[in-house]
Amino acid sequence: MQSTDQPTEPPDNQPVAELHDPLAASFPGSLEGRILFWIAVVFSVFQIATAAHLIDFASQVTRAFHVGFLGLLGFPLLAALRQKAGAMRVVAWGMAALCVGVALYQWWEYTPLLLRAGDPLPRDIVVGVIALFVVFAAAWALMGPALPIIAGSFLAYCLFGEYLPSPLNHRGYDFAQVVDHMAYGTEGIYGIPTYVSSTYIFLFILFGAFLERAGMIRLFTDVSLGLVGHRQGGAAKVSVVSSGLMGTISGSGVANVVTTGQFTIPLMKSFGYRPAFAGGVEATASMGGQIMPPVMGAVAFIMAETLGVEYIEVVQAALIPAILYFASAFWMVHLEAGRHGLKGMSADELPSPLKAIRERWHLILPLAVLVYLLFSGYTPLFAGTIGLALTVMLILGGSVALGLPAGVIRMIFWVGLGLTAAAFFKYGITIVAAAILALIFVNIFVKGGHETLAICRDSLAEGAKTALPVGIACALVGVIIGTMTLTGAANTFGQFIVSVGESSLFLSLVLTMITCIILGMGIPTIPNYIITSSIAGPALLTLGVPLIVSHMFVFYFGILADLTPPVALACFAAAPIARESGLKISMEAIKVAAAGFVIPFMAVYTPALMLQDGGPLAASIGYIPAVGYIVLKTLLAIGLWGTAVIGWLGRRLNWMERVLAMLAAFTLVAALPLTDQIGFALFGGFVILLWQARVRSPA
């Protein structure tokens, strides 16, 4: 049997992305495919309408319809894309019908269910079991067995945990009580993760889908090429910059790998980078998109909702670490290029970043408005609705404007469109919805309007398809949260972490890190974060770690789990593109992402790195100086780590210089007594060695 980590050659007619994820394929061209396509469009329209309160259901009903749509689209689409036989197609549509039936039952019986909460009828139990079954089945079909097995273990603990020895046991819950808790109310599959998926996450996925279809990827690529393509190792630097920019609208690491990676990995290879290193750079930079403000990954929205803080506070905590993460990746590719003598591309062959911005400046407007609203204290739901509406208006208005005479008339049209968008703040969504409908009508008759409408239609379908694995993961992880709230299971592991931390906070952090990475081998970042933060977050808070720092600690290592062997999802997504072993790419990614492993630990000991109060350093020298000091120290540690790993700094370094650089980096990272002084002293010794070698070298 061929090893799964061997490079594979994609068929000539199959996009590389499809080899990693069948959902990356286009909707089938058959009648069934067209039906699924329009289900996806209706799904997106429904989500927009509920977000804008054009349809005003109770929150739990909205969540139930969200999960129902996920099943209605997911089961048949997956069967069609995997080209299953007729019997499996029938089963898939049958499962989809069950999902719809559960959603309709939640809607029709909403008030009666509230009145008999805690005392379910037999039919409630039947529908509840069906709801749990279809969610487990959808997760298994979309993401494999790991997450369903973990969630199933938690569900089994609810039912049979009373028979375990103390302190693992609980008081016991009957079958009806467990099903009622998991399938109804807002503690189980319709809990906070599903709420966030049906609001913030879906809107931001749609936002990214519209911008991508409108040409944002091309804009990011052209700007990146123009800015750094001519520099030393410019091809890899383009990957870092473009993937970081892509993260501002995507927030999905694997999605970034299979989009920007299609261009950047072959580009890096053509300029002499090793395939494994090229794949590692792309995987590292793409995963960083989830921590890159202003639009981070879905976890950031779940974190804000869980902690009860504004989204801007999560962005604030992530800002400096994200910059340092990408600075580390940039530094590593610079050193690798220097070691192998890889030059930049010819400046004459590169696009002009200013020209790219002049041609597509309008695509930046929705992103700028989104950032402004998020940083001004508006809710992510409001900001996402405005950003999405503005994007749609720009796309539709662009083709209308081309049909108008250039000059004053066209300018008046754009000003009027801008005033209409601004009217949202005073008159609500109705006026903006009317403007969008009017633009749709006009586009039917103008030249190029049909193509523009097709872009919008396809974006709606693409957004719904992209949301499938995220939404299903959020629904299933609700079972785990429901177990926590019903049984208090988090306390046992949390107490263990606290007991370890009484002797060593560092060991508690290492234990939490290992838990995140092990869980991340089989499940996506969202459930990984929710499970681990539910267990470790309160425990680390008890040990004195600020709450948002402890959650960011878990978030970081949930992301890095996609880079660490043996699974390394992001690296295996890059493997078919790089034509290299996923494990080899993973080993290179770990080196490039060194800052990602360092920063969370440093932030725990010095919360100023995440712009949080607390820690002995801030108490002794003040908050602002502490921020400056920790950033400077982190940059120095990252720089030393890169030179030690790559073994180059203007020239090849000998083993003594590399060891000294690595020791200096490690001691600067540690936050123990005297380690900073030792680290700076070792850095001084490293500089002296470099100076002596330069003096001895011939002129």
C-alpha positions in Angstrom: 0.0 0.0 0.0 1.3 3.4 -0.9 2.0 5.7 2.0 -0.4 8.6 2.3 2.4 11.1 2.7 3.9 10.5 -0.7 3.5 13.2 -3.3 0.7 12.5 -5.7 0.2 13.7 -9.2 -3.2 15.2 -9.8 -5.2 14.1 -12.9 -4.9 16.6 -15.7 -8.6 17.5 -15.5 -8.9 17.7 -11.8 -7.9 20.9 -9.8 -5.3 20.2 -7.1 -7.6 21.6 -4.4 -10.1 18.8 -5.1 -7.6 16.1 -4.2 -7.5 17.5 -0.7 -11.2 18.4 -0.3 -14.0 17.3 -2.5 -16.0 20.3 -1.5 -13.4 22.4 -3.4 -14.9 21.0 -6.7 -17.6 22.9 -8.6 -21.2 22.0 -8.3 -22.0 19.1 -10.7 -23.5 20.1 -14.0 -26.4 17.6 -13.8 -30.0 18.4 -12.9 -29.1 17.3 -9.3 -26.2 19.6 -9.3 -28.3 22.6 -10.4 -30.8 21.8 -7.7 -28.1 21.8 -5.1 -26.6 25.0 -6.5 -29.9 26.8 -6.0 -30.3 25.3 -2.5 -27.0 26.8 -1.7 -28.1 30.2 -3.1 -31.4 30.1 -1.1 -29.3 29.1 2.0 -27.2 32.2 1.7 -30.2 34.5 1.0 -31.9 33.1 4.1 -28.8 33.8 6.2 -28.5 37.3 4.9 -32.2 37.9 5.5 -32.1 36.7 9.1 -28.9 38.7 9.8 -30.5 41.8 8.5 -33.8 41.0 10.4 -35.8 40.9 7.1 -36.8 37.5 8.5 -37.3 37.7 12.3 -37.3 34.2 13.8 -36.5 33.3 17.4 -32.8 32.7 17.8 -33.2 28.9 18.4 -35.4 28.6 15.3 -32.8 30.4 13.2 -30.1 28.0 14.5 -32.3 25.0 13.7 -32.9 26.2 10.2 -29.2 26.9 9.8 -28.4 23.3 10.8 -31.2 22.0 8.6 -29.8 23.8 5.6 -26.4 22.5 6.3 -27.8 18.9 6.1 -30.0 19.6 3.2 -27.0 20.9 1.1 -24.2 18.8 2.7 -25.4 15.2 2.3 -26.5 15.2 -1.3 -23.6 17.5 -2.4 -21.0 15.3 -0.9 -22.6 12.2 -2.4 -22.7 13.9 -5.9 -19.1 15.2 -5.7 -17.8 11.8 -4.6 -19.8 10.2 -7.4 -21.6 7.7 -5.2 -23.9 5.1 -6.8 -27.7 5.5 -7.0 -28.5 3.9 -3.7 -26.1 6.2 -1.8 -27.7 9.2 -3.5 -31.1 8.1 -2.2 -29.7 7.7 1.3 -28.1 11.1 1.1 -31.3 12.8 0.1 -33.1 10.8 2.8 -30.7 12.2 5.4 -31.2 15.7 3.9 -35.0 15.2 4.4 -34.5 14.2 8.0 -32.4 17.4 8.6 -35.2 19.5 7.1 -37.8 17.7 9.2 -36.0 18.4 12.4 -35.7 22.1 11.6 -39.4 22.3 10.7 -40.3 20.5 14.0 -38.2 23.0 16.0 -40.1 25.8 14.2 -43.6 24.4 14.5 -43.2 23.3 18.1 -41.1 26.2 19.3 -43.6 27.5 21.9 -44.8 24.1 23.1 -41.2 23.0 23.5 -40.5 25.9 25.7 -43.6 25.2 27.8 -42.6 21.5 28.3 -38.9 22.1 28.7 -37.4 19.4 31.0 -40.4 17.2 30.4 -40.2 16.1 26.8 -42.8 14.0 25.0 -41.9 10.7 23.4 -42.0 12.3 19.9 -39.6 15.0 21.2 -37.2 12.3 22.1 -37.5 10.6 18.7 -36.9 13.9 16.9 -34.0 14.7 19.3 -32.4 11.4 18.5 -32.8 12.0 14.8 -31.2 15.5 15.2 -28.2 14.0 17.0 -27.9 11.2 14.5 -27.9 13.5 11.4 -25.4 15.9 12.9 -23.0 13.1 13.8 -23.4 11.5 10.3 -22.8 14.9 8.6 -19.6 15.5 10.6 -18.4 12.0 9.8 -19.1 12.4 6.1 -17.5 15.9 5.8 -14.5 15.7 8.2 -13.9 12.0 8.9 -14.3 10.0 12.1 -12.1 11.9 14.6 -14.5 14.6 15.7 -17.6 12.3 15.8 -15.7 9.8 17.9 -14.6 12.5 20.4 -18.1 14.0 20.6 -19.6 10.4 20.9 -17.2 9.8 23.8 -18.6 12.8 25.6 -22.2 11.8 24.9 -21.4 8.3 26.2 -20.0 9.9 29.4 -23.4 11.7 29.9 -25.2 8.4 29.7 -22.8 6.1 31.5 -20.4 8.3 33.5 -22.2 7.5 36.8 -20.6 4.0 36.7 -17.0 5.4 36.5 -14.9 5.5 39.6 -14.6 8.8 41.6 -13.6 11.5 40.8 -14.6 10.8 37.1 -18.2 9.9 37.8 -21.3 12.1 38.0 -24.7 11.7 39.6 -26.3 10.1 36.5 -28.8 11.3 33.9 -31.5 9.3 32.1 -31.7 9.0 28.3 -34.6 11.4 27.9 -32.8 14.1 30.0 -29.6 13.8 27.9 -31.4 14.0 24.6 -33.6 16.9 25.7 -30.4 18.8 26.9 -28.5 18.1 23.6 -31.2 18.5 21.0 -33.3 21.3 22.4 -32.6 24.6 24.0 -29.3 26.4 23.6 -26.8 24.1 25.4 -26.4 21.3 22.9 -26.2 21.3 19.1 -27.9 24.7 19.0 -25.5 26.3 21.5 -23.2 29.2 21.1 -21.0 27.7 18.4 -24.1 27.2 16.1 -25.3 30.7 17.0 -21.9 32.2 15.9 -21.9 30.0 12.8 -25.4 31.1 11.8 -24.5 34.8 12.2 -21.0 36.1 12.2 -19.2 33.2 10.6 -21.6 32.7 7.7 -21.7 36.5 6.9 -17.9 36.8 6.9 -17.5 33.7 4.7 -20.0 35.3 2.2 -18.0 38.5 2.5 -14.8 36.7 1.5 -16.6 34.8 -1.3 -17.9 38.0 -2.9 -14.5 39.7 -2.7 -12.7 36.7 -4.1 -15.1 36.5 -7.1 -14.7 40.2 -7.6 -10.9 39.9 -8.0 -9.5 40.5 -4.5 -7.0 37.6 -4.8 -5.6 39.1 -8.0 -5.3 42.5 -6.2 -3.5 40.9 -3.3 -1.2 39.0 -5.6 -0.3 42.0 -7.7 0.4 44.2 -4.7 2.5 41.5 -3.1 4.5 40.9 -6.3 5.0 44.6 -6.8 6.2 45.3 -3.2 8.5 42.4 -2.5 8.9 40.3 -5.7 12.1 42.0 -6.7 13.7 41.5 -3.3 16.1 38.6 -2.3 13.9 35.5 -2.2 11.0 37.6 -3.5 8.9 34.6 -4.6 8.6 33.3 -1.0 8.0 36.8 0.4 5.1 37.1 -2.1 3.7 34.0 -0.5 4.0 35.4 3.0 2.5 38.8 2.1 -0.3 37.5 -0.2 -1.4 34.8 2.3 -1.4 37.4 5.1 -3.5 39.7 3.0 -5.8 36.8 2.0 -6.3 36.1 5.7 -8.0 39.5 6.1 -11.0 38.3 4.1 -10.8 34.5 4.5 -9.7 33.5 7.9 -9.4 29.8 6.9 -5.9 28.4 6.8 -6.5 25.4 4.5 -8.6 27.5 2.2 -5.7 29.9 1.9 -3.3 27.1 1.1 -5.4 25.8 -1.8 -6.1 29.3 -3.2 -3.0 31.4 -2.9 -0.8 28.2 -2.9 -1.8 27.4 -6.4 0.2 30.4 -7.5 2.8 30.9 -4.8 4.2 27.3 -4.4 5.0 26.8 -8.1 6.4 30.3 -8.2 8.8 29.5 -5.3 9.8 26.3 -6.8 10.6 27.9 -10.2 13.0 30.3 -8.4 14.9 27.5 -6.7 13.2 27.0 -3.3 13.1 23.4 -2.3 9.5 21.9 -2.7 9.3 21.0 1.0 10.3 24.5 2.0 7.9 26.2 -0.5 5.0 24.1 0.8 6.0 24.8 4.4 6.1 28.6 3.8 2.7 28.6 2.2 1.2 26.4 4.9 2.7 28.6 7.7 1.6 31.9 6.1 -1.9 30.6 5.3 -2.5 29.3 8.8 -1.5 32.7 10.1 -4.5 34.1 8.3 -6.6 32.9 11.2 -4.8 35.1 13.6 -4.4 38.1 11.3 -6.7 41.0 12.1 -9.0 42.6 11.1 -11.0 39.5 10.0 -9.6 36.6 11.9 -10.7 33.0 11.8 -14.1 31.8 13.0 -12.6 31.0 16.4 -12.1 34.7 17.1 -15.9 35.3 16.9 -16.6 32.3 19.1 -14.0 33.5 21.5 -15.6 37.0 21.7 -19.1 35.4 22.3 -17.8 32.9 24.9 -15.9 35.5 26.9 -18.6 38.1 26.6 -16.2 40.7 25.2 -16.3 42.9 22.1 -14.6 41.5 19.0 -12.2 44.4 19.0 -10.7 43.1 22.3 -9.9 39.8 20.6 -8.3 41.7 17.7 -6.3 43.9 20.1 -4.9 40.8 21.8 -4.0 39.2 18.4 -2.5 42.2 16.7 1.1 42.2 17.9 1.5 38.4 17.9 0.1 38.2 14.4 2.6 40.8 13.1 5.4 39.0 14.9 4.3 35.6 13.4 4.4 37.0 9.8 7.7 38.8 10.6 9.2 35.5 11.6 8.0 33.8 8.4 9.4 36.7 6.4 12.7 36.5 8.1 13.0 32.8 7.6 12.4 33.0 3.9 14.9 35.9 3.6 17.6 33.8 5.3 16.8 30.7 3.2 17.1 32.7 0.1 20.4 34.2 1.2 21.8 30.8 2.0 21.0 29.4 -1.4 21.7 32.6 -3.3 18.1 33.0 -4.6 17.6 36.4 -6.2 14.4 38.3 -6.7 12.4 38.6 -9.9 13.1 41.2 -12.5 11.4 44.5 -11.5 10.4 45.1 -15.2 8.3 41.9 -15.2 6.4 42.7 -12.0 3.1 44.4 -11.8 2.9 47.9 -10.3 1.2 47.8 -6.9 -0.1 51.4 -7.4 -1.6 50.5 -10.7 -3.2 47.4 -9.2 -4.7 49.6 -6.4 -5.9 52.2 -8.9 -7.7 49.6 -11.0 -9.3 47.8 -8.1 -9.4 50.4 -5.3 -13.1 49.9 -4.9 -12.5 46.4 -3.6 -10.7 47.8 -0.6 -13.6 50.0 0.4 -15.7 47.2 2.0 -12.7 45.9 3.9 -11.9 49.4 5.1 -15.5 50.0 6.2 -15.5 46.7 8.0 -12.3 47.5 9.9 -13.7 50.9 10.8 -16.9 49.5 12.2 -15.2 46.7 14.1 -12.8 49.1 15.7 -15.6 51.6 16.4 -17.4 49.2 18.7 -20.1 48.0 16.4 -21.0 44.3 16.7 -19.4 41.9 14.2 -22.9 41.0 13.0 -23.6 44.7 12.1 -20.2 45.2 10.6 -20.4 42.0 8.5 -23.9 43.0 7.2 -22.7 46.4 6.2 -19.5 45.0 4.7 -21.4 42.4 2.7 -24.1 44.9 1.5 -21.4 47.4 0.4 -19.5 44.7 -1.5 -22.7 43.6 -3.3 -23.5 47.2 -4.2 -20.0 47.9 -5.5 -20.1 44.8 -7.7 -23.5 45.5 -9.1 -22.9 49.2 -9.3 -19.6 48.7 -11.2 -21.3 47.3 -14.3 -24.0 49.9 -14.2 -21.4 52.7 -13.9 -19.6 51.4 -17.0 -22.8 52.0 -19.0 -22.9 55.7 -17.9 -21.0 58.5 -19.6 -17.6 59.0 -18.0 -17.2 62.2 -15.9 -19.8 64.0 -13.9 -22.7 61.6 -14.4 -20.7 58.6 -13.4 -19.4 60.5 -10.4 -22.9 61.5 -9.3 -24.0 57.8 -9.6 -21.2 56.7 -7.3 -21.9 59.5 -4.8 -25.6 58.5 -4.8 -24.7 54.9 -4.2 -22.4 55.9 -1.3 -25.1 58.0 0.3 -27.5 55.1 0.0 -25.1 52.8 1.8 -24.5 55.4 4.5 -28.3 55.7 5.0 -28.2 52.2 6.5 -27.1 53.7 9.8 -30.2 55.9 10.0 -32.9 54.0 8.1 -31.8 50.4 8.5 -31.4 47.6 5.9 -34.7 48.4 4.0 -33.2 51.2 2.0 -30.0 49.3 1.2 -32.1 46.2 0.2 -34.2 48.4 -2.1 -31.0 49.8 -3.7 -29.6 46.3 -4.2 -32.9 45.1 -5.8 -32.9 48.2 -8.1 -29.3 47.5 -9.1 -30.1 43.9 -9.9 -33.0 45.0 -12.1 -30.8 47.5 -13.9 -28.1 44.9 -14.5 -30.6 42.8 -16.4 -30.6 45.4 -19.2 -27.0 46.9 -19.2 -24.1 45.5 -21.1 -22.1 43.1 -18.9 -24.9 43.0 -16.3 -25.7 39.4 -16.8 -22.1 38.4 -16.1 -22.1 40.6 -12.9 -25.3 39.0 -11.7 -23.7 35.6 -12.3 -20.8 36.6 -10.1 -23.2 37.5 -7.3 -25.2 34.3 -7.8 -22.1 32.1 -7.8 -20.7 33.9 -4.7 -23.9 33.1 -2.8 -23.5 29.4 -3.7 -19.8 29.3 -3.0 -20.2 30.9 0.4 -22.9 28.4 1.4 -20.7 25.5 0.3 -17.6 26.9 2.1 -19.7 27.2 5.3 -20.6 23.5 5.4 -17.7 22.0 7.4 -17.5 25.0 9.7 -21.2 24.9 10.5 -21.4 21.1 11.0 -18.3 21.3 13.3 -20.0 24.0 15.3 -23.2 22.0 15.7 -21.4 18.8 16.7 -19.1 20.5 19.2 -22.2 21.6 20.9 -22.6 18.1 22.2 -19.2 18.4 23.9 -20.2 21.8 25.4 -23.6 20.3 26.5 -21.7 17.5 28.3 -19.6 20.1 30.1 -22.6 22.1 31.2 -24.7 19.0 32.2 -22.0 17.0 34.1 -19.3 19.6 35.0 -16.8 17.3 33.3 -14.4 20.2 32.7 -13.7 20.4 36.4 -11.8 17.1 36.6 -9.1 17.9 34.0 -9.1 21.6 35.1 -8.3 20.6 38.7 -5.5 18.4 37.4 -4.0 21.4 35.4 -4.3 23.6 38.5 -2.6 20.9 40.7 0.3 20.7 38.2 0.5 24.5 38.0 0.9 24.8 41.7 4.4 23.4 41.3 5.0 24.7 37.8 3.0 27.0 35.6 5.3 26.1 32.7 4.3 22.4 33.0 0.6 23.3 33.0 1.2 25.3 29.8 3.1 22.5 28.2 0.3 20.1 29.1 -2.3 22.4 27.6 -0.2 22.8 24.4 0.2 19.0 24.0 -3.6 18.6 24.5 -4.3 21.2 21.7 -1.9 19.6 19.3 -3.1 16.0 19.9 -6.7 17.1 19.5 -5.8 19.1 16.4 -4.5 16.0 14.7 -8.0 14.8 14.1 -10.4 17.7 14.4 -10.6 21.3 13.0 -9.5 24.4 14.9 -13.0 25.4 16.0 -13.8 22.3 18.1 -10.2 22.0 19.2 -10.4 25.5 20.6 -13.8 25.0 22.2 -12.9 21.7 23.9 -9.5 22.8 25.2 -10.6 26.3 26.3 -13.6 24.9 28.1 -11.2 22.7 30.1 -8.0 24.6 30.4 -9.2 28.2 30.3 -10.7 28.4 33.8 -7.7 26.4 35.1 -5.2 28.8 33.7 -7.2 31.7 35.0 -7.0 30.2 38.5 -3.2 30.1 38.0 -3.2 33.8 37.4 -3.2 33.9 33.5 -5.5 36.6 32.1 -8.6 35.0 30.6 -8.2 36.3 27.1 -4.5 35.3 27.1 -5.3 31.8 28.2 -7.9 31.5 25.4 -5.4 33.0 22.8 -2.9 30.4 24.1 -5.3 27.6 23.2 -6.2 29.3 19.9 -2.6 29.5 18.8 -1.8 25.9 19.4 -5.1 24.8 17.8 -3.9 26.5 14.7 -0.4 25.2 14.9 -1.8 21.6 15.2 -2.4 21.9 11.4 1.3 22.3 10.9 2.6 19.6 13.3 3.2 16.0 12.2 1.9 13.4 11.8 -1.4 14.8 10.5 -0.6 18.4 9.6 -3.7 19.2 7.6 -2.4 22.4 6.1 0.8 20.7 5.0 -1.0 17.8 3.4 -3.2 20.4 1.6 0.0 21.9 0.2 1.6 18.5 -0.7 -0.1 17.9 -4.0 0.7 21.4 -5.2 4.3 21.2 -4.1 4.7 17.6 -5.3 6.4 16.7 -2.0 5.7 14.6 1.1 3.3 16.2 3.5 5.6 15.1 6.4 8.6 16.8 4.9 6.5 20.0 4.3 5.4 19.8 8.0 9.0 19.7 9.3 9.8 22.8 7.3 6.6 24.5 8.4 7.5 24.0 12.1 10.9 25.8 11.5 9.2 28.7 9.7 6.5 29.0 12.3 8.8 29.0 15.3 7.4 32.3 16.4 4.0 30.7 16.7 5.3 28.3 19.2 7.2 30.9 21.2 4.7 33.8 21.4 1.9 32.2 23.4 4.4 31.2 26.2 5.9 34.7 26.2 2.4 36.3 26.4 1.5 34.2 29.4 4.5 35.5 31.4 4.2 39.0 29.9 0.6 39.7 29.0 1.7 43.1 27.6 2.6 41.2 24.4 -1.1 40.8 23.8 -1.8 44.4 25.0 -3.2 43.1 28.3 -2.6 44.4 31.8 -0.8 42.2 34.3 2.5 40.5 34.8 5.5 41.5 36.9 7.2 43.4 34.1 4.3 45.8 33.6 4.1 46.3 37.3 7.7 47.2 37.6 8.4 49.4 34.6 4.9 50.4 33.4 2.5 49.2 30.7 3.8 51.1 27.7 7.5 50.4 28.4 6.6 46.7 29.0 5.0 46.4 25.6 8.0 48.0 23.9 10.5 45.8 25.8 8.7 42.5 25.2 8.2 43.2 21.4 11.9 44.1 21.1 12.9 41.0 23.0 10.6 38.8 20.9 12.0 40.2 17.6 15.5 39.5 18.8 14.6 36.0 19.8 12.9 35.3 16.5 15.9 36.7 14.6 18.3 34.5 16.5 16.2 31.5 16.1 16.1 32.0 12.3 19.8 32.4 12.0 20.4 29.3 14.1 17.9 27.1 12.1 18.9 28.3 8.6 22.6 28.8 9.5 23.1 31.9 7.4 23.5 35.6 8.2 25.2 37.3 5.3 27.4 34.1 5.2 27.2 30.5 6.3 27.5 30.2 10.1 29.7 27.5 11.8 28.2 25.2 14.4 29.5 27.3 17.4 27.8 30.4 16.1 24.5 28.5 15.5 24.5 26.9 18.9 25.2 30.3 20.6 22.4 31.9 18.6 20.0 29.1 19.6 20.9 29.3 23.3 20.4 33.1 23.2 17.0 32.7 21.6 15.8 30.1 24.2 16.9 32.2 27.1 15.3 35.3 25.8 12.0 33.4 25.4 12.1 32.1 28.9 10.6 34.4 31.6 12.6 33.1 34.5 14.9 35.1 36.9 18.1 36.1 35.1 17.2 34.5 31.8 16.9 37.9 30.0 20.3 39.0 31.3 21.8 35.7 30.2 20.0 35.9 26.8 21.4 39.4 26.1 24.8 38.3 27.2 24.7 35.4 24.8 23.5 37.7 22.1 26.5 39.9 22.8 28.8 36.9 22.5 27.2 36.0 19.2 27.7 39.5 17.8 31.4 39.3 18.9 31.9 36.0 17.1 30.4 37.5 14.0 32.6 40.6 14.2 35.8 38.5 14.8 35.0 36.3 11.8 34.5 39.4 9.7 37.8 40.8 10.8 39.6 37.6 10.0 38.0 37.2 6.6 40.0 38.6 3.6 38.8 41.8 2.2 
